[in-house]
Every structure is written in C-alpha cells, then in structure tokens.
Amino acid sequence: MVSWQDAKGAEASGPRKQIERLTISEKGTKIRLVGNVLPRYVYWVTTKEGKKIPVECLRFNRETESFNDSIPDPLKEVPEEIFSETPQFGYVCNVLEMINDKSAVRIFDLKKTIYNQIVSLAKDPEWGNPADPENGYAITVKKESTGPLPQNVKYTVLPGKNAGPLTEEQKKLELYDLEKIIKRPNYEEQKTWLLQNTSLFAHEADDSFKPEETPEDLG
C-alpha cells in the first residue's frame, strides 16, 4: 500500500513484455497457430544511417489483401531511378511453440511460400483451419538450403494429426496485439518520416513518427 501523497498515478507503468519471434530450425519447428494472420506489403528502404527499414505500402489493404491505386502513397512519388527496391509481401501471426513442455507465444514472420501453404491447408476440407481453437492441428515448418546465399531457402509446411482443443492454460496465454506492434501510419506520417530519415526526397521535415518493427513493449 502507498499513501496518496506518494502515489505515482498515471506515471506508473507495468512490466514490459519482450517480443519473442519464432526461429525455424534446420530440423523443422512444430507449432500451433493461434488467432488470425496480419497480411502486409512493404517497401524496404535504407535510412540515412544505412539501416534497412520495412515501410508499409499504403495502397495495400490488410483486410482484403488487395491494392487501391487511388490511395496516396509517398513512395509512389519517388522517381524509379532513385528508389528501385521491390516491395514484398509479408505475413505475421501468433503461434504456440513448446518450450520445456510449456506453450510459449511467439510472433511468426511468414514468408509468402509458407503463408500460401497454410492457406491451402485451411481451405482443404480434409484439414480445415489449423488455427481453430477447438479443431485445429499442429504444423511443422521445415527449412532446406537450396544454394550458397542466405535467401536460397525452401520452406515446407507439414500438417500434423488433429490436436483437438487448446488447453485451458493455452487459452489463457496473452497473444501479441499485432496491429499495435506493427503500426500502420497515415500518408502524412509516412511522408514526414521518409523526408526526415531517408535520402529519397530532397528536403527535410520534422516529425516524431517512426515505423517501429519490434518495440520493446506493447504499451
């Protein structure tokens, strides 16, 4: 108990929740999908400090997975001879990974090939939605090197037997709020950040917006 004079009120903050991302091992990683998936389409831009940062394509609708070219997009204003990076699809979801016989929540950054294989399973009547809390099943993601470069990798998704309902303990686990972690800026925010932090435009502007990919907490 604290006295009213010593109470911190709004200044107090809870413990920070570290973001744990799933890593696929060479032998394959078995997981259980939970919740929904967040589709993305991003540009990879280089900041003035030389860091590669994913920036949302504002013309891409996360809900419908479709494009609307009538929506203003700052990166469409950059001449092709200056900005030549190819945008990429990216997908993010929550998964459960077994760690020391306990289920641990992880963020899974899915490659498009992994995403497409999971979607195919979900639409197959024989398998159904692997993320269903009652009738879902585990999947194993395997990684195979196909060449000398880091990007020369083939991913294969293998469905497991029906695992049945999630346990009460698993249902109580706190999932990551993906929309909150991977914030989607509006046009003005994104344009101002690009002006301030990249060399894609000729002038600068002041703004505090910064597209965070992995913030330290969810608050």
Phi, psi and omega in degrees: 000144176234153178286160179298327181292330183264354183294140182271341178059230184294345180286338182288148179221149180282176179294143179284140179260113179292143179270122180252123180256146182285136175245126180276125180275164179296330181277352183103148181234127181265130183218167172238121178287141177224141179076195183262176180249146179253107178283146179219160172219116190231150167266146172255111182249153179259127179280173178296339177272359178087013180267141176273124183234131176282130180237128184300139169278110186290344178280350182267126179269117182296326184285319185259351183054044180226166182250145176231101185290351179278348180280131180301136182222112183305324184284346173282347179273351181273129179302142183300328181289343178266316182245110185242007180293138178271124178298157182225147171286146176211146183226143184226139177208170173267142175222160173253128177241138180279118178236112181053048178067013177238144178280129179239135179280132178228152170270131182247115175270105186271135168288160182299325180295322177292314180303312182297323179292321178292318178299320179298320177295316183297329181271353179276118181304333181291332183249309181077189185290115180291342181268003179298125184294341182256320186239019181285181182208161179280155173231153175244127179256121180252145182240130182229127178286134181241005181184182185283340184270153180303327181280355178277075184224138175248131179249136179234133180254123181244122179283147176257182178291157179305120182272352180077194184296151171294149178288163178300324179295318179292322181294334182274351181293140181278121178276158176285138175277094188296322179296330181279322180289313182258082186290145177252113181283166169269179185301312183297318180297313182293318181297316181295319179296318179297320179297322185278325192249353180232172178255020182287336178242160187278336183242177184239163175213162181254131177193151182266355181295135178216122181289096181280133179262322180222075178295160184286336180217177183260006185269000000 
